């Protein structure tokens, strides 16, 4: 019995050492140092009195630098979204209900958020790496309303915050992969057309990344 116990313990120790060495080699050689990502973004306006139509015309570019001894990265990102919605002839009220106009309208919003990024990763160094993160920075917005022969516009900068979740997928554990995520974005940009308190949206993005 002692012989079998000793033999089993020896085999377990050998296999444990081999497994630990394999994991150590895997995570060391497959950890990411720098990542460049480019993705397509679908954005859904939330609590926006000006436009409610989903935007398919959006994108995102980002850079992330990974810390050597922690599952954390810091970086920068820039996004862009173009919203457009046509409204047939009706009576619109604005400026807190003190003014009204009867006409059709073509409403356009163009946003460019620029953010500093921080992300935390689960399964760091593996082929599938879920993450949570946040982006904080500034957002440039152009908001235009075309009605009859007139146009009203407002261009401004605002504060923006963008919490998000997502995943990095490396099919072969190499220097490229798939980037997918979802985020909620709040920008403090306001306008004189509606009573909306800033620009809010929920967005989904999917694209690819290169890493080393």
FIKOLZA-1660 file (N, C-alpha, C; in steps of 0.1 Angstrom, whole numbers, plus 5000, padded with zeros to 4 digits):
% residues 212
   i   px   py   pz ch aa at
   1 5008 4988 5000  A  X  N
   1 5000 5000 5000  A  X CA
   1 5009 5013 5000  A  X  C
   2 5019 5012 5009  A  X  N
   2 5028 5024 5009  A  X CA
   2 5035 5026 4995  A  X  C
   3 5038 5015 4988  A  X  N
   3 5044 5016 4975  A  X CA
   3 5035 5024 4966  A  X  C
   4 5022 5020 4966  A  X  N
   4 5012 5026 4957  A  X CA
   4 5010 5041 4961  A  X  C
   5 5010 5044 4974  A  X  N
   5 5008 5058 4978  A  X CA
   5 5020 5066 4974  A  X  C
   6 5033 5061 4976  A  X  N
   6 5045 5068 4972  A  X CA
   6 5045 5070 4957  A  X  C
   7 5041 5060 4950  A  X  N
   7 5042 5061 4935  A  X CA
   7 5031 5071 4930  A  X  C
   8 5019 5071 4936  A  X  N
   8 5009 5081 4932  A  X CA
   8 5013 5095 4936  A  X  C
   9 5019 5097 4948  A  X  N
   9 5024 5110 4952  A  X CA
   9 5035 5115 4942  A  X  C
  10 5044 5106 4938  A  X  N
  10 5055 5110 4929  A  X CA
  10 5049 5114 4916  A  X  C
  11 5040 5106 4911  A  X  N
  11 5034 5110 4898  A  X CA
  11 5026 5123 4898  A  X  C
  12 5019 5125 4910  A  X  N
  12 5012 5138 4911  A  X CA
  12 5021 5149 4912  A  X  C
  13 5032 5148 4919  A  X  N
  13 5042 5159 4920  A  X CA
  13 5048 5162 4907  A  X  C
  14 5052 5151 4899  A  X  N
  14 5058 5153 4886  A  X CA
  14 5048 5160 4876  A  X  C
  15 5035 5155 4876  A  X  N
  15 5025 5161 4868  A  X CA
  15 5022 5176 4872  A  X  C
  16 5022 5179 4885  A  X  N
  16 5019 5192 4890  A  X CA
  16 5030 5202 4885  A  X  C
  17 5043 5197 4887  A  X  N
  17 5054 5206 4882  A  X CA
  17 5053 5208 4867  A  X  C
  18 5050 5197 4860  A  X  N
  18 5049 5199 4845  A  X CA
  18 5038 5208 4841  A  X  C
  19 5026 5207 4848  A  X  N
  19 5015 5216 4845  A  X CA
  19 5018 5230 4849  A  X  C
  20 5025 5233 4860  A  X  N
  20 5028 5246 4865  A  X CA
  20 5038 5252 4855  A  X  C
  21 5048 5244 4850  A  X  N
  21 5058 5249 4841  A  X CA
  21 5051 5253 4828  A  X  C
  22 5041 5245 4823  A  X  N
  22 5034 5247 4811  A  X CA
  22 5026 5260 4812  A  X  C
  23 5019 5262 4823  A  X  N
  23 5011 5274 4825  A  X CA
  23 5020 5286 4826  A  X  C
  24 5031 5285 4833  A  X  N
  24 5040 5297 4834  A  X CA
  24 5045 5301 4820  A  X  C
  25 5049 5290 4812  A  X  N
  25 5054 5293 4799  A  X CA
  25 5044 5299 4790  A  X  C
  26 5031 5294 4791  A  X  N
  26 5020 5299 4783  A  X CA
  26 5017 5314 4786  A  X  C
  27 5015 5317 4799  A  X  N
  27 5012 5330 4803  A  X CA
  27 5023 5340 4800  A  X  C
  28 5035 5336 4801  A  X  N
  28 5046 5345 4799  A  X CA
  28 5048 5348 4784  A  X  C
  29 5046 5338 4776  A  X  N
  29 5048 5341 4761  A  X CA
  29 5036 5347 4755  A  X  C
  30 5024 5346 4761  A  X  N
  30 5012 5351 4755  A  X CA
  30 5006 5363 4761  A  X  C
  31 5012 5369 4770  A  X  N
  31 5007 5381 4776  A  X CA
  31 5009 5393 4766  A  X  C
  32 4999 5402 4766  A  X  N
  32 5000 5413 4757  A  X CA
  32 5006 5425 4763  A  X  C
  33 5015 5432 4756  A  X  N
  33 5021 5444 4761  A  X CA
  33 5014 5457 4755  A  X  C
  34 5011 5457 4742  A  X  N
  34 5005 5468 4736  A  X CA
  34 4994 5463 4726  A  X  C
  35 4983 5470 4725  A  X  N
  35 4972 5466 4717  A  X CA
  35 4967 5478 4709  A  X  C
  36 4964 5476 4696  A  X  N
  36 4958 5487 4688  A  X CA
  36 4945 5481 4682  A  X  C
  37 4934 5487 4685  A  X  N
  37 4921 5482 4681  A  X CA
  37 4913 5491 4672  A  X  C
  38 4906 5485 4663  A  X  N
  38 4897 5493 4654  A  X CA
  38 4884 5485 4653  A  X  C
  39 4873 5492 4655  A  X  N
  39 4860 5485 4655  A  X CA
  39 4848 5493 4650  A  X  C
  40 4838 5486 4645  A  X  N
  40 4826 5492 4641  A  X CA
  40 4817 5494 4653  A  X  C
  41 4810 5505 4654  A  X  N
  41 4801 5507 4666  A  X CA
  41 4787 5511 4662  A  X  C
  42 4777 5504 4668  A  X  N
  42 4763 5506 4667  A  X CA
  42 4759 5513 4679  A  X  C
  43 4753 5525 4678  A  X  N
  43 4749 5533 4690  A  X CA
  43 4734 5536 4690  A  X  C
  44 4728 5534 4702  A  X  N
  44 4714 5536 4704  A  X CA
  44 4712 5548 4713  A  X  C
  45 4706 5559 4709  A  X  N
  45 4704 5570 4718  A  X CA
  45 4695 5567 4729  A  X  C
  46 4698 5572 4741  A  X  N
  46 4690 5570 4753  A  X CA
  46 4686 5583 4759  A  X  C
  47 4673 5585 4762  A  X  N
  47 4668 5597 4768  A  X CA
  47 4672 5609 4760  A  X  C
  48 4671 5609 4747  A  X  N
  48 4675 5620 4739  A  X CA
  48 4662 5625 4732  A  X  C
  49 4658 5637 4735  A  X  N
  49 4646 5643 4729  A  X CA
  49 4648 5647 4715  A  X  C
  50 4660 5648 4710  A  X  N
  50 4662 5653 4696  A  X CA
  50 4662 5641 4686  A  X  C
  51 4669 5630 4689  A  X  N
  51 4670 5619 4680  A  X CA
  51 4668 5606 4688  A  X  C
  52 4660 5597 4683  A  X  N
  52 4659 5584 4689  A  X CA
  52 4663 5572 4680  A  X  C
  53 4666 5575 4668  A  X  N
  53 4670 5565 4658  A  X CA
  53 4684 5559 4660  A  X  C
  54 4685 5546 4659  A  X  N
  54 4698 5540 4661  A  X CA
  54 4708 5544 4650  A  X  C
  55 4721 5546 4654  A  X  N
  55 4731 5549 4644  A  X CA
  55 4739 5537 4641  A  X  C
  56 4740 5534 4628  A  X  N
  56 4749 5523 4623  A  X CA
  56 4762 5529 4618  A  X  C
  57 4763 5542 4617  A  X  N
  57 4775 5549 4612  A  X CA
  57 4784 5554 4623  A  X  C
  58 4792 5544 4628  A  X  N
  58 4801 5548 4639  A  X CA
  58 4813 5539 4639  A  X  C
  59 4823 5543 4646  A  X  N
  59 4835 5535 4647  A  X CA
  59 4843 5539 4659  A  X  C
  60 4854 5532 4662  A  X  N
  60 4862 5534 4674  A  X CA
  60 4876 5529 4671  A  X  C
  61 4886 5537 4675  A  X  N
  61 4900 5534 4674  A  X CA
  61 4906 5536 4688  A  X  C
  62 4915 5527 4692  A  X  N
  62 4920 5527 4706  A  X CA
  62 4934 5521 4707  A  X  C
  63 4941 5526 4717  A  X  N
  63 4954 5520 4720  A  X CA
  63 4954 5517 4735  A  X  C
  64 4959 5505 4739  A  X  N
  64 4960 5501 4753  A  X CA
  64 4974 5496 4756  A  X  C
  65 4980 5500 4767  A  X  N
  65 4992 5495 4772  A  X CA
  65 4990 5487 4784  A  X  C
  66 4995 5475 4784  A  X  N
  66 4993 5465 4795  A  X CA
  66 5004 5466 4805  A  X  C
  67 5001 5466 4818  A  X  N
  67 5011 5465 4828  A  X CA
  67 5017 5451 4829  A  X  C
  68 5030 5451 4832  A  X  N
  68 5037 5438 4831  A  X CA
  68 5033 5428 4842  A  X  C
  69 5029 5433 4854  A  X  N
  69 5027 5424 4865  A  X CA
  69 5013 5425 4870  A  X  C
  70 5003 5430 4862  A  X  N
  70 4990 5431 4867  A  X CA
  70 4980 5430 4855  A  X  C
  71 4968 5424 4857  A  X  N
  71 4959 5423 4846  A  X CA
  71 4951 5436 4842  A  X  C
  72 4959 5446 4840  A  X  N
  72 4954 5460 4839  A  X CA
  72 4960 5467 4827  A  X  C
  73 4953 5475 4820  A  X  N
  73 4958 5483 4809  A  X CA
  73 4953 5497 4810  A  X  C
  74 4961 5507 4804  A  X  N
  74 4957 5521 4803  A  X CA
  74 4960 5525 4789  A  X  C
  75 4952 5534 4784  A  X  N
  75 4953 5539 4771  A  X CA
  75 4945 5551 4767  A  X  C
  76 4943 5552 4754  A  X  N
  76 4934 5563 4749  A  X CA
  76 4925 5558 4738  A  X  C
  77 4914 5564 4736  A  X  N
  77 4905 5560 4726  A  X CA
  77 4897 5571 4719  A  X  C
  78 4893 5570 4707  A  X  N
  78 4886 5580 4700  A  X CA
  78 4874 5573 4692  A  X  C
  79 4862 5578 4694  A  X  N
  79 4851 5572 4687  A  X CA
  79 4844 5583 4679  A  X  C
  80 4835 5579 4670  A  X  N
  80 4827 5588 4662  A  X CA
  80 4814 5581 4659  A  X  C
  81 4803 5589 4660  A  X  N
  81 4790 5584 4656  A  X CA
  81 4782 5595 4649  A  X  C
  82 4775 5591 4639  A  X  N
  82 4766 5600 4631  A  X CA
  82 4752 5596 4632  A  X  C
  83 4743 5604 4638  A  X  N
  83 4729 5601 4639  A  X CA
  83 4721 5610 4629  A  X  C
  84 4711 5605 4623  A  X  N
  84 4702 5613 4615  A  X CA
  84 4688 5607 4615  A  X  C
  85 4678 5616 4617  A  X  N
  85 4664 5612 4618  A  X CA
  85 4655 5623 4611  A  X  C
  86 4647 5618 4602  A  X  N
  86 4637 5628 4596  A  X CA
  86 4624 5627 4602  A  X  C
  87 4618 5638 4605  A  X  N
  87 4604 5639 4611  A  X CA
  87 4595 5646 4601  A  X  C
  88 4584 5640 4598  A  X  N
  88 4574 5646 4589  A  X CA
  88 4568 5658 4595  A  X  C
  89 4560 5666 4587  A  X  N
  89 4555 5679 4592  A  X CA
  89 4546 5677 4604  A  X  C
  90 4549 5684 4614  A  X  N
  90 4541 5684 4627  A  X CA
  90 4545 5697 4635  A  X  C
  91 4538 5699 4646  A  X  N
  91 4541 5711 4654  A  X CA
  91 4551 5707 4665  A  X  C
  92 4563 5713 4665  A  X  N
  92 4573 5710 4675  A  X CA
  92 4574 5722 4685  A  X  C
  93 4575 5718 4698  A  X  N
  93 4577 5728 4708  A  X CA
  93 4592 5727 4713  A  X  C
  94 4597 5738 4717  A  X  N
  94 4611 5738 4722  A  X CA
  94 4613 5750 4731  A  X  C
  95 4625 5751 4737  A  X  N
  95 4628 5762 4747  A  X CA
  95 4618 5761 4758  A  X  C
  96 4617 5750 4765  A  X  N
  96 4609 5748 4776  A  X CA
  96 4594 5751 4773  A  X  C
  97 4590 5748 4761  A  X  N
  97 4576 5750 4758  A  X CA
  97 4571 5764 4755  A  X  C
  98 4581 5773 4754  A  X  N
  98 4577 5787 4752  A  X CA
  98 4576 5791 4737  A  X  C
  99 4581 5782 4729  A  X  N
  99 4580 5785 4714  A  X CA
  99 4576 5772 4707  A  X  C
 100 4570 5774 4695  A  X  N
 100 4566 5763 4687  A  X CA
 100 4567 5766 4672  A  X  C
 101 4568 5755 4664  A  X  N
 101 4569 5757 4650  A  X CA
 101 4563 5745 4643  A  X  C
 102 4556 5747 4632  A  X  N
 102 4550 5736 4624  A  X CA
 102 4558 5735 4611  A  X  C
 103 4564 5723 4609  A  X  N
 103 4573 5721 4598  A  X CA
 103 4577 5706 4598  A  X  C
 104 4584 5702 4587  A  X  N
 104 4591 5689 4588  A  X CA
 104 4605 5692 4592  A  X  C
 105 4613 5682 4597  A  X  N
 105 4626 5684 4602  A  X CA
 105 4635 5673 4598  A  X  C
 106 4648 5676 4595  A  X  N
 106 4659 5666 4594  A  X CA
 106 4669 5669 4605  A  X  C
 107 4670 5660 4614  A  X  N
 107 4678 5663 4626  A  X CA
 107 4691 5654 4625  A  X  C
 108 4702 5660 4628  A  X  N
 108 4715 5654 4626  A  X CA
 108 4724 5657 4639  A  X  C
 109 4730 5646 4644  A  X  N
 109 4740 5648 4655  A  X CA
 109 4752 5640 4651  A  X  C
 110 4764 5647 4653  A  X  N
 110 4777 5640 4650  A  X CA
 110 4785 5642 4663  A  X  C
 111 4790 5631 4669  A  X  N
 111 4798 5631 4681  A  X CA
 111 4811 5625 4679  A  X  C
 112 4821 5631 4687  A  X  N
 112 4835 5625 4687  A  X CA
 112 4840 5626 4701  A  X  C
 113 4838 5614 4709  A  X  N
 113 4843 5614 4722  A  X CA
 113 4858 5610 4722  A  X  C
 114 4866 5616 4730  A  X  N
 114 4881 5613 4731  A  X CA
 114 4883 5610 4746  A  X  C
 115 4887 5598 4749  A  X  N
 115 4888 5594 4763  A  X CA
 115 4901 5587 4767  A  X  C
 116 4905 5589 4780  A  X  N
 116 4915 5581 4786  A  X CA
 116 4909 5568 4791  A  X  C
 117 4916 5557 4789  A  X  N
 117 4910 5544 4791  A  X CA
 117 4917 5536 4802  A  X  C
 118 4909 5528 4810  A  X  N
 118 4915 5519 4820  A  X CA
 118 4907 5506 4819  A  X  C
 119 4913 5495 4819  A  X  N
 119 4906 5482 4818  A  X CA
 119 4912 5472 4827  A  X  C
 120 4904 5463 4832  A  X  N
 120 4908 5452 4841  A  X CA
 120 4904 5439 4833  A  X  C
 121 4913 5429 4833  A  X  N
 121 4911 5417 4825  A  X CA
 121 4910 5404 4834  A  X  C
 122 4901 5396 4830  A  X  N
 122 4900 5382 4835  A  X CA
 122 4907 5373 4826  A  X  C
 123 4913 5362 4831  A  X  N
 123 4921 5353 4823  A  X CA
 123 4932 5360 4815  A  X  C
 124 4939 5368 4822  A  X  N
 124 4950 5376 4815  A  X CA
 124 4960 5367 4809  A  X  C
 125 4963 5369 4796  A  X  N
 125 4973 5361 4789  A  X CA
 125 4967 5349 4782  A  X  C
 126 4954 5347 4783  A  X  N
 126 4948 5335 4777  A  X CA
 126 4942 5339 4763  A  X  C
 127 4936 5330 4756  A  X  N
 127 4931 5332 4743  A  X CA
 127 4918 5340 4744  A  X  C
 128 4910 5338 4755  A  X  N
 128 4898 5346 4757  A  X CA
 128 4899 5354 4770  A  X  C
 129 4898 5367 4768  A  X  N
 129 4901 5376 4780  A  X CA
 129 4889 5386 4781  A  X  C
 130 4879 5383 4790  A  X  N
 130 4868 5392 4793  A  X CA
 130 4874 5404 4801  A  X  C
 131 4868 5416 4800  A  X  N
 131 4873 5427 4807  A  X CA
 131 4862 5437 4811  A  X  C
 132 4864 5445 4820  A  X  N
 132 4856 5457 4824  A  X CA
 132 4865 5469 4823  A  X  C
 133 4859 5480 4820  A  X  N
 133 4867 5492 4819  A  X CA
 133 4859 5505 4820  A  X  C
 134 4866 5516 4818  A  X  N
 134 4859 5529 4818  A  X CA
 134 4868 5539 4810  A  X  C
 135 4861 5548 4803  A  X  N
 135 4867 5558 4796  A  X CA
 135 4862 5572 4801  A  X  C
 136 4871 5581 4803  A  X  N
 136 4868 5594 4808  A  X CA
 136 4875 5605 4799  A  X  C
 137 4868 5615 4795  A  X  N
 137 4874 5625 4787  A  X CA
 137 4865 5636 4782  A  X  C
 138 4866 5640 4770  A  X  N
 138 4858 5651 4764  A  X CA
 138 4852 5647 4751  A  X  C
 139 4840 5653 4748  A  X  N
 139 4833 5650 4736  A  X CA
 139 4829 5662 4728  A  X  C
 140 4833 5662 4715  A  X  N
 140 4828 5672 4706  A  X CA
 140 4815 5668 4700  A  X  C
 141 4806 5677 4699  A  X  N
 141 4793 5674 4693  A  X CA
 141 4788 5685 4684  A  X  C
 142 4783 5681 4672  A  X  N
 142 4776 5690 4663  A  X CA
 142 4761 5685 4662  A  X  C
 143 4752 5694 4666  A  X  N
 143 4738 5692 4666  A  X CA
 143 4731 5701 4656  A  X  C
 144 4725 5696 4646  A  X  N
 144 4718 5705 4635  A  X CA
 144 4704 5701 4633  A  X  C
 145 4695 5711 4631  A  X  N
 145 4682 5708 4627  A  X CA
 145 4679 5716 4615  A  X  C
 146 4675 5709 4604  A  X  N
 146 4671 5716 4591  A  X CA
 146 4656 5716 4590  A  X  C
 147 4650 5727 4589  A  X  N
 147 4635 5728 4588  A  X CA
 147 4632 5740 4578  A  X  C
 148 4623 5736 4568  A  X  N
 148 4619 5745 4558  A  X CA
 148 4632 5750 4551  A  X  C
 149 4634 5763 4550  A  X  N
 149 4647 5768 4544  A  X CA
 149 4657 5773 4555  A  X  C
 150 4654 5769 4567  A  X  N
 150 4663 5773 4578  A  X CA
 150 4671 5762 4584  A  X  C
 151 4681 5765 4591  A  X  N
 151 4689 5756 4599  A  X CA
 151 4693 5762 4612  A  X  C
 152 4692 5754 4622  A  X  N
 152 4696 5758 4636  A  X CA
 152 4707 5748 4640  A  X  C
 153 4718 5753 4645  A  X  N
 153 4729 5744 4649  A  X CA
 153 4736 5748 4662  A  X  C
 154 4742 5738 4668  A  X  N
 154 4749 5741 4680  A  X CA
 154 4761 5732 4680  A  X  C
 155 4773 5737 4682  A  X  N
 155 4786 5730 4682  A  X CA
 155 4792 5733 4696  A  X  C
 156 4796 5722 4703  A  X  N
 156 4802 5725 4716  A  X CA
 156 4810 5712 4721  A  X  C
 157 4817 5714 4732  A  X  N
 157 4825 5704 4738  A  X CA
 157 4818 5701 4752  A  X  C
 158 4819 5689 4756  A  X  N
 158 4813 5685 4769  A  X CA
 158 4822 5674 4776  A  X  C
 159 4819 5671 4788  A  X  N
 159 4825 5660 4795  A  X CA
 159 4819 5647 4791  A  X  C
 160 4826 5636 4790  A  X  N
 160 4821 5623 4787  A  X CA
 160 4826 5612 4796  A  X  C
 161 4818 5603 4800  A  X  N
 161 4822 5591 4807  A  X CA
 161 4816 5579 4801  A  X  C
 162 4823 5568 4801  A  X  N
 162 4819 5556 4792  A  X CA
 162 4823 5543 4799  A  X  C
 163 4815 5538 4809  A  X  N
 163 4818 5524 4814  A  X CA
 163 4815 5514 4804  A  X  C
 164 4823 5503 4804  A  X  N
 164 4821 5493 4794  A  X CA
 164 4825 5479 4798  A  X  C
 165 4820 5469 4791  A  X  N
 165 4824 5455 4793  A  X CA
 165 4827 5449 4779  A  X  C
 166 4835 5439 4779  A  X  N
 166 4839 5433 4766  A  X CA
 166 4848 5421 4767  A  X  C
 167 4853 5417 4755  A  X  N
 167 4861 5405 4755  A  X CA
 167 4872 5406 4744  A  X  C
 168 4884 5401 4746  A  X  N
 168 4894 5400 4736  A  X CA
 168 4895 5385 4733  A  X  C
 169 4894 5382 4720  A  X  N
 169 4895 5368 4716  A  X CA
 169 4907 5366 4706  A  X  C
 170 4916 5358 4710  A  X  N
 170 4928 5355 4701  A  X CA
 170 4927 5340 4696  A  X  C
 171 4922 5338 4684  A  X  N
 171 4920 5324 4679  A  X CA
 171 4932 5315 4680  A  X  C
 172 4944 5320 4678  A  X  N
 172 4956 5312 4678  A  X CA
 172 4966 5317 4689  A  X  C
 173 4961 5325 4698  A  X  N
 173 4970 5330 4708  A  X CA
 173 4981 5339 4703  A  X  C
 174 4980 5344 4691  A  X  N
 174 4990 5352 4685  A  X CA
 174 4988 5367 4686  A  X  C
 175 4993 5375 4677  A  X  N
 175 4993 5389 4678  A  X CA
 175 4981 5396 4671  A  X  C
 176 4970 5389 4669  A  X  N
 176 4958 5395 4664  A  X CA
 176 4946 5388 4670  A  X  C
 177 4934 5395 4669  A  X  N
 177 4923 5389 4674  A  X CA
 177 4910 5397 4672  A  X  C
 178 4899 5393 4678  A  X  N
 178 4886 5399 4677  A  X CA
 178 4884 5407 4690  A  X  C
 179 4878 5419 4688  A  X  N
 179 4875 5428 4699  A  X CA
 179 4860 5430 4699  A  X  C
 180 4853 5428 4710  A  X  N
 180 4838 5430 4711  A  X CA
 180 4835 5435 4724  A  X  C
 181 4825 5444 4725  A  X  N
 181 4821 5450 4737  A  X CA
 181 4808 5458 4737  A  X  C
 182 4804 5463 4748  A  X  N
 182 4792 5471 4750  A  X CA
 182 4795 5482 4760  A  X  C
 183 4789 5493 4758  A  X  N
 183 4791 5504 4768  A  X CA
 183 4779 5513 4769  A  X  C
 184 4779 5521 4780  A  X  N
 184 4769 5531 4782  A  X CA
 184 4777 5544 4782  A  X  C
 185 4773 5554 4774  A  X  N
 185 4780 5567 4773  A  X CA
 185 4771 5579 4777  A  X  C
 186 4777 5587 4786  A  X  N
 186 4770 5600 4789  A  X CA
 186 4779 5612 4785  A  X  C
 187 4774 5621 4777  A  X  N
 187 4781 5633 4774  A  X CA
 187 4773 5645 4779  A  X  C
 188 4780 5655 4784  A  X  N
 188 4773 5666 4790  A  X CA
 188 4769 5677 4780  A  X  C
 189 4771 5674 4767  A  X  N
 189 4768 5684 4756  A  X CA
 189 4753 5686 4756  A  X  C
 190 4749 5699 4756  A  X  N
 190 4735 5702 4756  A  X CA
 190 4732 5710 4744  A  X  C
 191 4719 5714 4742  A  X  N
 191 4715 5722 4730  A  X CA
 191 4703 5731 4734  A  X  C
 192 4700 5740 4726  A  X  N
 192 4689 5750 4729  A  X CA
 192 4676 5745 4722  A  X  C
 193 4676 5734 4716  A  X  N
 193 4664 5729 4709  A  X CA
 193 4654 5722 4717  A  X  C
 194 4660 5714 4727  A  X  N
 194 4651 5705 4735  A  X CA
 194 4654 5707 4750  A  X  C
 195 4648 5699 4758  A  X  N
 195 4650 5699 4772  A  X CA
 195 4659 5688 4777  A  X  C
 196 4666 5681 4767  A  X  N
 196 4674 5670 4770  A  X CA
 196 4686 5674 4779  A  X  C
 197 4689 5666 4788  A  X  N
 197 4701 5669 4797  A  X CA
 197 4713 5661 4793  A  X  C
 198 4719 5666 4782  A  X  N
 198 4731 5659 4777  A  X CA
 198 4728 5648 4767  A  X  C
 199 4738 5642 4761  A  X  N
 199 4737 5631 4751  A  X CA
 199 4740 5618 4758  A  X  C
 200 4731 5609 4758  A  X  N
 200 4733 5596 4763  A  X CA
 200 4730 5585 4753  A  X  C
 201 4738 5574 4754  A  X  N
 201 4736 5563 4744  A  X CA
 201 4741 5550 4750  A  X  C
 202 4736 5539 4744  A  X  N
 202 4741 5526 4746  A  X CA
 202 4747 5521 4733  A  X  C
 203 4759 5516 4733  A  X  N
 203 4766 5512 4721  A  X CA
 203 4772 5498 4722  A  X  C
 204 4773 5492 4710  A  X  N
 204 4779 5478 4708  A  X CA
 204 4789 5479 4698  A  X  C
 205 4801 5474 4700  A  X  N
 205 4812 5475 4690  A  X CA
 205 4818 5461 4688  A  X  C
 206 4822 5459 4676  A  X  N
 206 4829 5446 4672  A  X CA
 206 4840 5450 4661  A  X  C
 207 4852 5444 4663  A  X  N
 207 4862 5447 4653  A  X CA
 207 4874 5438 4655  A  X  C
 208 4886 5443 4652  A  X  N
 208 4898 5435 4654  A  X CA
 208 4909 5443 4661  A  X  C
 209 4919 5436 4665  A  X  N
 209 4930 5442 4672  A  X CA
 209 4943 5436 4667  A  X  C
 210 4954 5443 4668  A  X  N
 210 4968 5438 4667  A  X CA
 210 4975 5441 4680  A  X  C
 211 4983 5431 4684  A  X  N
 211 4990 5432 4697  A  X CA
 211 5004 5427 4696  A  X  C
 212 5012 5430 4706  A  X  N
 212 5025 5425 4707  A  X CA
 212 5029 5425 4722  A  X  C
% end
